[in-house]
């Protein structure tokens, strides 16, 4: 597994301290992207939190996920949460060390008071003393929030005084990207009022090896609650590894509703990912779960088709210029501004998601602009199936014959790829095991690359002939 050390530097530790008229929560930022370029310690907000106790509990929930491994728990991981200023809201994101849980807290306009929200993305320091202090926040304590250093600190302090170096595996980066792509295929499946939501979530298993190995569960909406079912039925939502929702326990007493998102399923469907959103005063906390506690998002393969096209790469470069840290990316507006079709815009957004440049908000069914503060471009370079597919194409191992493609693998075995109503199936063991449930195999990817290359060549030839006439 390829991994590197990710270094983040802060001017001082984040701290909760007494101040005139209340308390001050100073969240320190690291190097990050802004509309005016990369800055060492950008500031995104200085004002009040309308609901201090709620925000404190929700921030702790995001930090819980950042520090957690829900699978192989003996291995520890802790990556500081990511904060994005989108002009009208602050988003705090984290991803578990096991690559199976994505958390996001959206602090919306009603949750913020007295300050403008900036634009940009960076890491934010959440240390153990801060966690302890946040857990003691009282409901009536006025709380001033500063995301980023004070202006005086920016001009008077020389160099960072806090530096952290943590392992950053490629699969962690790929998982962060895959979670966005998968969530884009979700729809709202159920909404529970506060009392029923709390009752349901408190009844879930709290963790342990037995719960983690129990396999996927399914729930189906029934009145104001969710009823467990033994299998996938139309309208059901998969609840894979329910113990992974433990971070939501921190905010249950503040919940006003629970919304559940997932893909459409048919009878007998395999386990799927799902998203669980707790609605809070002035904010939303969402946890997205991979299809199994032992199966991270990094191998789901949802981005591979978009990564495999040169067209999407060129389109992504164009679309990236048009992004402006919007809290909601409108596909129709981008299509109009770029001259691309909505389908090509969506493919470009998927590709941008693989480098952390867009996320997806299930509550608003829309992408949003952010720039992950990691060397995320290596996601594409180090994706094993994509790399193998390109090697097969370069070696001339792909032969096309109508709806059939044959691929001669490195070991000499010939695999047959068939086009069945636009879905490429393959005779290889990967396809036999997953049946497309984790994206295309390397042979199908290679066939798709060659097909697209031939189609592009035919278009170029047609343009040449037309010009000649």
Secondary structure, 3 states (H helix, E strand, C coil): CCEEEEEEEECCCCEEEEECCEEEEEECECCEEECCEEECCCCCEEEEECCHHHHHHHHHHHHHHHCCCCCCCCCCCCCCCEEEEECCCEEEEEECCCCCEEEEEEECHHHEECCCCCEEEEEECCCHHHHHHHCCCCCCCCEEEEECCCHHHHHHCCCCCEEEEEEEEHHHHHHHHHHHHHHCCCEEEEEEEHHHHHHHHHCCCCCCHHHHCCCCEEEEEECCEEEEECCCCCCEEEECCHHHHHHHHHHHHHEEEEEEEECCCCCCCCCCCEEEEEEECCEEEEEEECCECCECHHHCCCCHHHHCCHHHHHHHHHHHHHCCCCCCECHHHHHHHHCCCHHHHHHHHHHHHHCCCEEEECCCCEEEECCCCCCCCHHHHCCHHHHHHHHHHHCCCEEEECCEEEEECCCCCEEEEEEECCEEEECCHHHHHHCCCCCCCHHHHHHHHHHHHHHHHHHHHHHHHHHHC
